[in-house]
Amino acid sequence: MKAVVLYQPGGPEKLTYTDYPTPSVSSGEILIKVKACSINHLDLWIRNGLSAYKTVFPHILGSDISGVVDTAGSDVKEFSRGTPVIVSPNFGCFKCPYCLSGKDNQCNDFKIVGASLPGGYAEFIKVPVQHLLRAPENLSFEESAAFPLTFLTAWHMVVTKGNLQAGQTILILGGGSGIGSAAIQISKLLGANIVATAGSPEKLEKAKELGANWVINHETENILERVRQITRSEGVDLVFEHVGPKTWKQSIASLKKGGRLVTCGSTTGPATELDLRFIFSRHLSILGSSLGTRAELMTIVKLMEQKKLHPVIDRTYPLNEASKAHERIESRHFFGKIVLIP
């Protein structure tokens, strides 16, 4: 099969389009013919050599995958050849106490496809049957590959951890990103008031089209000052944070008394300052979040089918132009998801 293989960490030029062995399936597994795979910031972190996921090289990136069933193990009865499917990006063991209690994103053996396991930058991928879901019938393969990881992450942050309620106000950092654009839609669905940031007038306009009530250009405006203007100095109920040190102080200071901040990432670095006095004196909550559960992904699929949520695609590239697609993400000149087509 053809695949984009990362033989060693480095820049986009390290992504090599080449021939690679097609996986063979065994008991409980299904071989998927990949139709589309979208790119996440996680792909860039792995490509740059982030060690947290214990990636073994050579490696195939790609966590968001749609395709059709090609070959199934002899004991697999749930899916037949040609069935459109999506891959659940988080792999749990389905045996530990976390998995058995429905918290499979906290599994003792938690893995992410495309990070700890081979991903979807390829013509084929093999997947344990319990990690497959039927693709929404109303979405194209490109659209089906543009929502699992980002919407799952955003849903877990906004709904499960953040407990956002109708009428509350949320500040969404990076509203033009994959998870940011998902968070805007989810917050709108919940009936919340949305303040979203982005780095260009074009992105700000698209954020408003998705449902943001107010927008802030984080390249030219002071986030905290604008939040205080918008909320009449009260602050927001919830901050959706995934940027890290560059926005952290303003994010914390933007919270009202009793407010919550949920963070899932740190695209501008892993370390930041934290004044504990500000946290306990204002009764603030800081919540960590990572991906989401299979049950949450099933809920999102239903909402996609009901057209209450929809994927946002910036651009598609053929698989052999994966390096160009990575360069576009690094340029930050995109809104939504970038999708590779084998």
Secondary structure per residue as TSV (DSSP state, phi and psi in degrees):
chain	resnum	aa	ss	phi	psi
A	1	M	-	360.0	161.6
A	2	K	E	-89.7	142.7
A	3	A	E	-154.2	159.1
A	4	V	E	-99.3	115.4
A	5	V	E	-113.3	137.1
A	6	L	E	-104.8	107.1
A	7	Y	S	-85.4	-24.4
A	8	Q	S	-158.9	154.7
A	9	P	S	-63.9	157.3
A	10	G	-	157.9	-157.0
A	11	G	S	-80.0	-176.0
A	12	P	G	-56.5	-27.4
A	13	E	G	-67.1	-13.2
A	14	K	G	-79.8	-8.4
A	15	L	E	-79.9	113.8
A	16	T	E	-110.4	119.2
A	17	Y	E	-84.4	117.7
A	18	T	E	-156.5	174.9
A	19	D	E	-78.3	142.7
A	20	Y	-	-149.8	148.2
A	21	P	-	-59.8	134.1
A	22	T	-	-74.0	130.9
A	23	P	-	-62.8	148.0
A	24	S	-	-109.5	140.5
A	25	V	-	-94.1	151.5
A	26	S	-	-125.6	-165.5
A	27	S	T	-56.1	131.8
A	28	G	T	80.0	6.9
A	29	E	E	-116.9	159.1
A	30	I	E	-133.2	137.3
A	31	L	E	-91.6	123.2
A	32	I	E	-104.7	131.0
A	33	K	E	-84.1	111.2
A	34	V	E	-71.4	129.5
A	35	K	E	-103.6	-27.4
A	36	A	E	-163.0	150.8
A	37	C	E	-148.1	123.5
A	38	S	E	-92.8	163.1
A	39	I	-	-102.2	140.7
A	40	N	-	-123.2	162.4
A	41	H	H	-59.5	-28.2
A	42	L	H	-55.3	-38.4
A	43	D	H	-60.4	-40.2
A	44	L	H	-68.5	-38.9
A	45	W	H	-63.7	-44.7
A	46	I	H	-63.8	-43.7
A	47	R	H	-59.9	-34.7
A	48	N	T	-82.1	-3.4
A	49	G	T	101.8	17.9
A	50	L	-	-58.4	125.9
A	51	S	-	-89.3	-6.7
A	52	A	T	-61.0	-27.1
A	53	Y	T	-99.9	5.6
A	54	K	-	52.4	45.3
A	55	T	-	-68.1	133.9
A	56	V	-	-103.1	128.7
A	57	F	S	-99.3	146.2
A	58	P	S	-68.4	151.9
A	59	H	B	-139.9	148.1
A	60	I	-	-111.8	121.5
A	61	L	-	-78.7	174.9
A	62	G	-	114.3	108.5
A	63	S	S	-102.4	-25.6
A	64	D	E	-103.4	105.8
A	65	I	E	-130.7	133.4
A	66	S	E	-125.0	153.9
A	67	G	E	179.5	-161.0
A	68	V	E	-128.9	151.9
A	69	V	E	-67.0	126.7
A	70	D	E	-102.1	-55.2
A	71	T	E	-139.5	136.3
A	72	A	E	-118.2	147.5
A	73	G	-	-59.9	156.7
A	74	S	T	-59.9	-25.3
A	75	D	T	-96.5	3.7
A	76	V	-	-89.1	123.4
A	77	K	-	-117.3	-14.1
A	78	E	S	-72.4	-30.2
A	79	F	-	-128.9	140.0
A	80	S	-	-108.1	163.4
A	81	R	T	-56.2	132.9
A	82	G	T	92.1	-5.6
A	83	T	-	-67.7	126.2
A	84	P	E	-69.3	131.3
A	85	V	E	-139.2	162.4
A	86	I	E	-123.2	156.4
A	87	V	E	-99.9	129.0
A	88	S	-	-70.4	121.3
A	89	P	S	-69.9	-23.5
A	90	N	E	-99.6	127.1
A	91	F	E	-105.3	116.5
A	92	G	-	-106.9	172.4
A	93	C	-	-88.9	-18.5
A	94	F	S	60.6	23.0
A	95	K	-	-129.1	-30.9
A	96	C	S	-76.1	165.5
A	97	P	H	-55.9	-35.2
A	98	Y	H	-65.6	-48.6
A	99	C	H	-62.4	-42.9
A	100	L	H	-68.6	-20.2
A	101	S	T	-97.7	8.7
A	102	G	T	86.1	8.9
A	103	K	-	-107.1	54.9
A	104	D	G	-66.2	-16.7
A	105	N	G	-75.3	-6.8
A	106	Q	G	-110.5	18.0
A	107	C	-	-53.5	143.6
A	108	N	T	-63.5	-23.0
A	109	D	T	-118.5	36.1
A	110	F	-	-60.6	132.6
A	111	K	E	-138.2	154.1
A	112	I	E	-117.2	127.0
A	113	V	B	-62.1	137.2
A	114	G	T	89.8	-8.9
A	115	A	T	-118.5	-71.1
A	116	S	T	-85.6	-16.7
A	117	L	B	-127.6	156.0
A	118	P	-	-58.3	141.2
A	119	G	-	-109.5	-155.0
A	120	G	S	-102.3	9.9
A	121	Y	S	-76.9	58.7
A	122	A	B	-161.0	168.4
A	123	E	S	-76.9	-24.7
A	124	F	E	-141.4	151.6
A	125	I	E	-145.8	141.3
A	126	K	E	-101.3	141.7
A	127	V	E	-141.2	137.4
A	128	P	E	-58.9	139.1
A	129	V	G	-58.9	-31.3
A	130	Q	G	-70.5	-8.5
A	131	H	G	-103.1	15.5
A	132	L	E	-110.0	145.6
A	133	L	E	-131.2	150.0
A	134	R	E	-66.6	136.4
A	135	A	-	-71.0	146.3
A	136	P	-	-56.7	132.0
A	137	E	T	-67.3	-25.7
A	138	N	T	-89.7	1.5
A	139	L	S	-109.1	147.8
A	140	S	-	-73.6	168.9
A	141	F	H	-61.8	-38.4
A	142	E	H	-61.9	-43.9
A	143	E	H	-67.5	-38.8
A	144	S	H	-65.3	-26.4
A	145	A	T	-87.1	-4.3
A	146	A	T	-101.7	7.7
A	147	F	S	-131.0	-24.8
A	148	P	H	-54.7	-59.7
A	149	L	H	-68.8	-44.8
A	150	T	H	-69.2	-46.8
A	151	F	H	-69.4	-35.3
A	152	L	H	-64.6	-44.8
A	153	T	H	-62.5	-46.8
A	154	A	H	-65.3	-40.0
A	155	W	H	-62.8	-45.9
A	156	H	I	-63.6	-36.1
A	157	M	I	-71.7	-48.6
A	158	V	I	-78.5	-45.4
A	159	V	I	-90.2	-56.1
A	160	T	I	-75.3	-52.3
A	161	K	I	-83.9	-45.6
A	162	G	T	-78.4	-21.6
A	163	N	-	50.8	44.2
A	164	L	-	-66.6	133.7
A	165	Q	-	-115.9	158.0
A	166	A	T	-56.8	135.3
A	167	G	T	89.7	-16.1
A	168	Q	-	-78.5	165.8
A	169	T	E	-115.1	132.5
A	170	I	E	-119.5	138.9
A	171	L	E	-103.1	119.1
A	172	I	E	-109.0	111.2
A	173	L	S	-77.7	140.3
A	174	G	-	63.0	54.8
A	175	G	T	-66.3	-12.9
A	176	G	T	-89.8	-6.9
A	177	S	S	-77.2	172.7
A	178	G	H	-60.9	-49.6
A	179	I	H	-74.5	-29.6
A	180	G	H	-66.3	-45.2
A	181	S	H	-66.9	-31.3
A	182	A	H	-69.0	-42.6
A	183	A	H	-62.9	-36.6
A	184	I	H	-60.5	-47.9
A	185	Q	H	-63.3	-44.0
A	186	I	H	-64.6	-43.3
A	187	S	H	-63.8	-39.0
A	188	K	H	-63.9	-41.5
A	189	L	H	-60.4	-33.0
A	190	L	H	-80.9	-9.6
A	191	G	T	84.1	25.8
A	192	A	-	-88.9	165.0
A	193	N	E	-92.7	133.4
A	194	I	E	-120.5	125.3
A	195	V	E	-110.6	119.6
A	196	A	E	-121.8	142.8
A	197	T	E	-108.3	152.6
A	198	A	E	-158.6	171.4
A	199	G	S	-105.6	8.9
A	200	S	S	-153.8	156.3
A	201	P	H	-58.3	-35.6
A	202	E	H	-65.0	-44.4
A	203	K	H	-66.7	-37.4
A	204	L	H	-63.3	-40.3
A	205	E	H	-65.6	-40.3
A	206	K	H	-67.1	-35.8
A	207	A	H	-62.8	-38.8
A	208	K	H	-66.5	-37.8
A	209	E	H	-63.5	-31.5
A	210	L	H	-77.9	-18.2
A	211	G	T	134.7	0.4
A	212	A	-	-65.8	133.9
A	213	N	S	-79.9	-37.2
A	214	W	E	-135.0	148.9
A	215	V	E	-130.1	150.2
A	216	I	E	-131.4	129.3
A	217	N	E	-83.2	105.1
A	218	H	T	-74.3	-4.2
A	219	E	T	-89.2	-26.6
A	220	T	T	-121.6	-12.2
A	221	E	S	-119.0	155.8
A	222	N	-	-85.7	117.0
A	223	I	H	-58.6	-48.2
A	224	L	H	-62.2	-44.7
A	225	E	H	-61.2	-43.1
A	226	R	H	-67.8	-38.8
A	227	V	H	-62.1	-41.5
A	228	R	H	-64.4	-37.0
A	229	Q	H	-64.9	-45.5
A	230	I	H	-66.2	-41.8
A	231	T	T	-96.4	8.5
A	232	R	T	56.6	44.2
A	233	S	T	72.3	2.9
A	234	E	S	-77.3	-39.0
A	235	G	-	97.6	173.4
A	236	V	E	-100.8	159.1
A	237	D	E	-77.8	-34.6
A	238	L	E	-142.5	137.1
A	239	V	E	-112.8	128.8
A	240	F	E	-97.2	100.4
A	241	E	E	-114.7	128.2
A	242	H	-	-147.6	10.8
A	243	V	S	-91.7	-45.6
A	244	G	-	102.5	-142.6
A	245	P	H	-52.7	-35.6
A	246	K	H	-62.1	-31.9
A	247	T	H	-118.3	-5.2
A	248	W	H	-56.1	-51.3
A	249	K	H	-60.8	-42.4
A	250	Q	H	-68.8	-34.5
A	251	S	H	-63.4	-48.7
A	252	I	H	-62.1	-45.1
A	253	A	H	-69.6	-17.2
A	254	S	T	-80.8	-9.7
A	255	L	E	-78.7	143.0
A	256	K	E	-78.8	172.4
A	257	K	E	-59.2	132.2
A	258	G	E	79.0	7.8
A	259	G	E	-72.9	166.0
A	260	R	E	-124.4	142.2
A	261	L	E	-119.5	128.5
A	262	V	E	-114.2	128.3
A	263	T	E	-124.6	141.0
A	264	C	-	-127.3	-1.6
A	265	G	-	-167.9	179.3
A	266	S	-	-153.5	71.2
A	267	T	T	-66.7	-18.3
A	268	T	T	-106.0	14.7
A	269	G	-	132.2	160.3
A	270	P	S	-91.6	-13.0
A	271	A	-	-122.8	143.9
A	272	T	-	-152.0	165.8
A	273	E	-	-87.4	150.5
A	274	L	-	-144.3	117.1
A	275	D	-	-87.1	104.4
A	276	L	H	-62.5	-28.4
A	277	R	H	-62.2	-37.5
A	278	F	H	-68.1	-33.2
A	279	I	H	-69.4	-53.5
A	280	F	H	-76.1	-29.3
A	281	S	H	-72.3	-24.8
A	282	R	T	-107.2	8.1
A	283	H	T	57.9	42.3
A	284	L	-	-86.2	155.7
A	285	S	E	-121.8	131.8
A	286	I	E	-114.6	120.7
A	287	L	E	-120.0	130.3
A	288	G	E	-91.0	148.1
A	289	S	-	-148.0	144.0
A	290	S	-	-143.4	120.2
A	291	L	S	47.5	-137.2
A	292	G	-	-169.4	-170.6
A	293	T	-	-101.2	163.6
A	294	R	H	-60.4	-39.3
A	295	A	H	-61.9	-39.4
A	296	E	H	-65.3	-40.2
A	297	L	H	-63.4	-37.8
A	298	M	H	-63.4	-38.7
A	299	T	H	-62.6	-43.5
A	300	I	H	-63.3	-41.4
A	301	V	H	-57.9	-43.0
A	302	K	H	-62.9	-41.5
A	303	L	H	-67.8	-32.2
A	304	M	H	-64.5	-44.0
A	305	E	H	-64.7	-32.1
A	306	Q	T	-84.3	0.3
A	307	K	T	61.4	28.4
A	308	K	S	-88.3	-20.4
A	309	L	S	-131.9	154.4
A	310	H	-	-149.7	143.8
A	311	P	-	-67.6	150.7
A	312	V	-	-117.2	116.6
A	313	I	E	-109.2	128.7
A	314	D	E	-82.8	-52.1
A	315	R	E	-163.9	154.1
A	316	T	E	-113.0	149.4
A	317	Y	E	-132.3	148.1
A	318	P	E	-66.3	152.7
A	319	L	G	-55.3	-35.9
A	320	N	G	-72.4	-2.0
A	321	E	G	-112.3	30.8
A	322	A	H	-58.9	-36.6
A	323	S	H	-64.0	-38.9
A	324	K	H	-65.6	-38.3
A	325	A	H	-63.8	-40.0
A	326	H	H	-64.9	-38.9
A	327	E	H	-62.8	-36.3
A	328	R	H	-66.3	-40.2
A	329	I	H	-65.0	-42.8
A	330	E	H	-66.0	-26.4
A	331	S	H	-74.1	-18.3
A	332	R	T	67.8	12.3
A	333	H	-	-93.4	61.1
A	334	F	-	-152.0	161.6
A	335	F	-	-137.7	118.9
A	336	G	S	93.8	-140.6
A	337	K	E	-110.7	146.8
A	338	I	E	-108.2	130.4
A	339	V	E	-119.7	136.6
A	340	L	E	-99.6	140.1
A	341	I	E	-118.3	113.4
A	342	P	-	-63.2	360.0
